Amino acid sequence: MHSHRLVEALATYRADLYKPWTEMDAADASTALSAALKPFKVSTRQLTIRECCGGAKGLRYTDLPAVEDGE
């Protein structure tokens, strides 16, 4: 998913935390998401999604680290 779309989804899920990101331009919102993911060793990368909107930074579900039992 492209970062700017993920930011929109996060704002819908937790407006109290992520709504301010939707008030940024798409590049700044993507940078905020990337910075928030960095402590968890999750990085965004260039993705091309032809079905929706071409290329942009984002992440794939398979790039997320597995959740360990007990967390």
GROMACS elastic network, one bead per residue, 0.5 to 0.9 nm:
[ bonds ]
;  ai    aj funct       b0    kb
    1     4     6  0.84154   500
    1     5     6  0.66790   500
    1     6     6  0.64029   500
    1    47     6  0.79457   500
    1    49     6  0.82094   500
    1    57     6  0.85636   500
    1    58     6  0.55648   500
    1    59     6  0.56373   500
    1    60     6  0.60293   500
    1    61     6  0.81098   500
    2     5     6  0.54309   500
    2     6     6  0.62894   500
    2     7     6  0.87771   500
    2    30     6  0.85246   500
    2    44     6  0.89244   500
    2    46     6  0.85774   500
    2    47     6  0.70432   500
    2    48     6  0.87131   500
    2    49     6  0.83025   500
    2    53     6  0.89627   500
    2    55     6  0.81918   500
    2    56     6  0.60144   500
    2    57     6  0.57253   500
    2    59     6  0.65226   500
    2    60     6  0.85662   500
    3     7     6  0.61072   500
    3     8     6  0.86597   500
    3    26     6  0.83342   500
    3    27     6  0.88944   500
    3    29     6  0.77367   500
    3    30     6  0.51827   500
    3    31     6  0.85795   500
    3    33     6  0.70689   500
    3    34     6  0.82003   500
    3    44     6  0.78077   500
    3    56     6  0.75835   500
    3    57     6  0.58862   500
    3    59     6  0.70332   500
    4     7     6  0.51337   500
    4     8     6  0.64609   500
    4     9     6  0.88524   500
    4    22     6  0.84457   500
    4    26     6  0.56325   500
    4    27     6  0.77177   500
    4    29     6  0.64692   500
    4    30     6  0.56809   500
    4    33     6  0.86700   500
    4    56     6  0.85397   500
    4    57     6  0.82582   500
    4    58     6  0.78006   500
    5     8     6  0.50654   500
    5     9     6  0.63301   500
    5    10     6  0.86741   500
    5    58     6  0.87025   500
    6     9     6  0.50035   500
    6    10     6  0.60912   500
    6    11     6  0.85366   500
    6    30     6  0.87620   500
    6    33     6  0.85921   500
    6    58     6  0.80511   500
    6    59     6  0.89720   500
    7    10     6  0.50489   500
    7    11     6  0.61185   500
    7    12     6  0.86410   500
    7    18     6  0.71259   500
    7    19     6  0.85127   500
    7    21     6  0.69217   500
    7    22     6  0.68306   500
    7    29     6  0.69191   500
    7    30     6  0.74440   500
    7    33     6  0.71378   500
    8    11     6  0.51457   500
    8    12     6  0.63550   500
    8    13     6  0.87621   500
    8    18     6  0.82484   500
    8    19     6  0.81741   500
    8    21     6  0.83594   500
    8    22     6  0.64718   500
    9    12     6  0.51173   500
    9    13     6  0.62639   500
    9    14     6  0.86208   500
   10    14     6  0.58372   500
   10    15     6  0.73050   500
   10    17     6  0.83741   500
   10    18     6  0.60989   500
   10    19     6  0.81051   500
   11    14     6  0.51994   500
   11    16     6  0.77537   500
   11    17     6  0.72032   500
   11    20     6  0.82393   500
   11    21     6  0.77405   500
   11    22     6  0.71261   500
   12    15     6  0.57067   500
   12    18     6  0.81552   500
   12    19     6  0.78261   500
   13    16     6  0.89806   500
   13    18     6  0.84797   500
   14    17     6  0.56348   500
   14    18     6  0.61218   500
   14    19     6  0.76004   500
   15    18     6  0.51999   500
   15    20     6  0.81558   500
   16    19     6  0.63248   500
   16    20     6  0.84373   500
   17    20     6  0.74355   500
   17    21     6  0.85886   500
   18    21     6  0.54489   500
   18    22     6  0.71597   500
   19    22     6  0.53756   500
   19    23     6  0.70703   500
   20    23     6  0.52978   500
   20    24     6  0.71171   500
   20    29     6  0.89126   500
   21    24     6  0.53859   500
   21    25     6  0.83098   500
   21    26     6  0.87712   500
   21    28     6  0.79508   500
   21    29     6  0.52444   500
   21    30     6  0.86353   500
   21    32     6  0.73423   500
   21    33     6  0.84563   500
   22    25     6  0.74738   500
   22    26     6  0.79221   500
   22    29     6  0.67424   500
   23    26     6  0.88994   500
   23    29     6  0.81950   500
   24    27     6  0.79118   500
   24    28     6  0.58535   500
   24    29     6  0.56302   500
   25    28     6  0.54733   500
   25    29     6  0.62012   500
   25    30     6  0.86598   500
   26    29     6  0.51217   500
   26    30     6  0.60912   500
   26    31     6  0.85967   500
   27    30     6  0.51286   500
   27    31     6  0.62253   500
   27    32     6  0.87122   500
   28    32     6  0.61615   500
   28    33     6  0.86377   500
   29    32     6  0.50351   500
   29    33     6  0.62499   500
   29    34     6  0.86143   500
   30    33     6  0.51172   500
   30    34     6  0.61608   500
   30    35     6  0.86346   500
   30    44     6  0.88792   500
   30    57     6  0.73289   500
   30    58     6  0.78846   500
   31    34     6  0.50168   500
   31    35     6  0.61321   500
   31    36     6  0.85840   500
   32    35     6  0.51344   500
   32    36     6  0.61768   500
   32    37     6  0.86923   500
   33    36     6  0.50786   500
   33    37     6  0.62416   500
   33    38     6  0.86997   500
   33    44     6  0.87354   500
   34    37     6  0.51829   500
   34    38     6  0.61952   500
   34    42     6  0.79988   500
   34    43     6  0.63950   500
   34    44     6  0.62306   500
   34    58     6  0.86652   500
   35    38     6  0.52238   500
   35    39     6  0.77854   500
   35    43     6  0.86918   500
   36    39     6  0.68492   500
   36    40     6  0.81396   500
   37    40     6  0.54835   500
   37    41     6  0.66586   500
   37    42     6  0.53068   500
   37    43     6  0.65766   500
   37    44     6  0.84332   500
   38    41     6  0.50248   500
   38    42     6  0.55509   500
   38    43     6  0.62514   500
   39    42     6  0.75555   500
   40    43     6  0.86724   500
   40    65     6  0.87104   500
   41    65     6  0.84312   500
   42    59     6  0.86849   500
   42    63     6  0.75563   500
   42    64     6  0.65212   500
   42    65     6  0.75310   500
   43    58     6  0.84709   500
   43    59     6  0.74303   500
   43    63     6  0.83463   500
   43    64     6  0.88136   500
   44    47     6  0.88418   500
   44    57     6  0.60385   500
   44    59     6  0.51073   500
   44    60     6  0.85048   500
   44    63     6  0.88473   500
   45    56     6  0.81248   500
   45    57     6  0.51408   500
   45    58     6  0.55175   500
   45    59     6  0.61899   500
   45    60     6  0.88886   500
   46    55     6  0.67029   500
   46    56     6  0.55145   500
   46    58     6  0.62507   500
   46    59     6  0.80586   500
   47    54     6  0.79312   500
   47    55     6  0.53969   500
   47    56     6  0.55528   500
   47    57     6  0.57811   500
   47    58     6  0.60967   500
   47    59     6  0.73751   500
   47    60     6  0.85282   500
   48    53     6  0.79538   500
   48    54     6  0.50866   500
   48    56     6  0.65845   500
   48    57     6  0.85843   500
   49    52     6  0.60444   500
   49    53     6  0.61968   500
   49    54     6  0.50146   500
   49    55     6  0.62355   500
   49    56     6  0.83902   500
   50    53     6  0.61235   500
   50    55     6  0.78365   500
   51    54     6  0.75314   500
   53    56     6  0.83127   500
   59    62     6  0.83627   500
   59    63     6  0.66098   500
   59    64     6  0.80066   500
   60    63     6  0.52895   500
   60    64     6  0.71693   500
   61    64     6  0.55388   500
   61    65     6  0.88767   500
   62    65     6  0.78322   500
   62    66     6  0.89456   500
   64    67     6  0.88325   500
   65    68     6  0.89591   500
   67    70     6  0.85902   500
   67    71     6  0.68436   500
   68    71     6  0.59703   500
